Amino acid sequence: MSVKAMGWAHSFPMGKGVRAGREWTRRRLESLPWSADEPDTVDAIVLAVSELITNAHIHAHSDAHLVLTWDGDCLRVSVHDEDPTLPRRREARPGEASGRGVAIVHKLADGWEIRCQRHGKTVTACFCPADASRDDRFAADTDTRTDTDTRTGGDTHTDGDTYTDGDAETDGDAGTGRDGRSSS
């Protein structure tokens, strides 16, 4: 059985990226056949993108490099920043403006992980829509194609077998998602 994956990538500069990241993500998700039937999953993905981009900007003082990949089972949200410091969960005090991002992603995602890389880290969250199994468009074709979509500001769109980042080394820090499964 062959697998077809879809992916999109875009960088969001500090100071302008959070709202743009949410809007960009929502537009990409609209192309997936399950998104209209799963508005709660779409909202959870968009909120996780917002939190991860915010963390890259506020805590890493870095642009956020967002990659969305869909493999027919899981929508992966990966945000890379230039700071190797790993995020940590903490209890935010009432009235504090920050300190909830990692806990929010942990609660919303079906799984998540952090990968240390040569130049920073990547946080990846996985979302598994309930109706994804009915989408059989991805099982038949093994065509690999990469093109730049100039209508969306030069985003790279990849249709192919897999997305990998050859730079990545897995750090032992991983989380569990909303269903309690470990992502490691």
N, C-alpha and C positions, 0 to 999 in steps of 0.2 A: 504494500500500500504506500503510495506517495503522499506527501504532505505539501500543501502550498501555504506559505505564510505571506502576510502583508505587513508592511511597516512604513512609518513616516518618521522623519527626524527634523528638528528645528531648534535653533538656539535663541534664547531669550535673554537680552542684556539686562544688567542690573538697572533697577529703576523703572523699567517699562514692561517687565516680563510677566507678571502674575496674571493680570486681566487678559493680556494677549494670549498667554498660555492656556487659560481656561477656554477662551473663544476658539482658538486654533484646535484644541483637543475636541471640543464639542463638534466642530465641523468635520473632523476626520471620523469620529465615531458614527456620524450620520450615514456614512457609506457602508457600514456593516449591517447586514440584514437583520440582526437581532435587536439593534438599538431602539427602534420604534416600540418594540414590545417590552423593553426592559428599561424604562426611564429611571428607576431607582439605581440600577447598575451604572447607567451613564452618569447620573449625578454623583455617585460614589467615586467613579473614576475622575471626573472633573474636579471634585473636592480634593482628592489625593494629589492630582497634578498641581493644584493651587498650593497645597501645603509643601510639597517637595520643591517647587520653584521658590517659594518663600524662604524655605530653609537654605537653599543655595545662595540666595541673595543676602539674607540677613546674617546667617551664621558663618557661611563660607566666604562671604564678600566676593562672590563669583557670578559670572554669567551662568545660566542654567541651560544645559544641553539635554533636550527632551527627545526620547525615542519611544514611539508606540509600536508594538508588534502584536499581531493577531495571528495565531496558528490554528484556528478552528476550535480550540478548546479554551484558551486563556488569552486575555488581553493583558499584555505586559506594559507597564508604565515604568520607564527607566529615566532617571534624572542624574546627570553627571555634573559635578562641580569640581573646582580646582583645589579644594581643601581636603587633605587626607584625614582630618579629624572625624572620627565616627560619630554620628548622631546617637543620642541616648534618650531613653524614655525617662521622664521625670514627672513628678506631680506638680502641676501648676497651682499656685495659690489663687483663691478667688480674687478677681480683679486684675490679675496679671495679664498683660497683653500677649505674652508668648509662653511657650513651654508645652503646647498641646499637639504639635504637628506630628511627631512620631507616634503618639498614642492614637491620633485620628487615623493615620494610615494603617496602623496595626489593627484597629477595629474594623475598618472598611474593607480591607483587602482579604482575599482568600489565602494569601501567603505573601511574604516579602523577604528581601535579603539585602545585604550591603556587600559590595565588592570593593576592596581596596585596589587601586590601580597606580601605575607609575606617577601619574599627575592628578591625584585627587581620589575621588570615590564615586561610585554609582550606587544609588538606591533604586531597587526594582520592586514594584508591587504587582501582584498577579490578581486579575479579576476574572472569574469564570461565570459567564452568564448562564442561566438555567436553560435557555432555549438554544444554546450554541450547537447542540447535537443535531438540530434539524437543518443546519447550514452545510449542505454537501458540496457547495461550489469549490471548497478547498481540497477535496480529496482526490480529484481526478487529474489535475493539471500540474506538471512539474516545470513549466516554463519559468525561466528566471529572467527578470527584466528590471532594470533600474533606469529611472528617468527623472529629470528635474521638472517640477511643475512651476512654471514661471508665473502662473496666475495667482499663486499663493505666496509669492515673495521668495521663490527659489527653494522651497522645501524639497527635500529629497524623498522620493516615494520608491519603495522597493517591494517588488513582488518576487518572492524566491523561496528557496527551500528552508532556510533558517537565517536568523540574525545572530551573529556572534561578535564579540569584541575580543580580539586576540590579546589585548593588553590586560585582561582581567585575571585577577587571582581571587579566589573566594576567601573571604574572611570568615571566621567561625561564627560571626554574629548574624543570626537569622531570626525571623519571627514566625509567629503563627497568626493565622487570619481569623476571620469572623466565624469560621466553622471549627476552629481549634486545631486544624491540620498544621503540621510543621512545614515550612517552606524549604527546609534543608534536606 
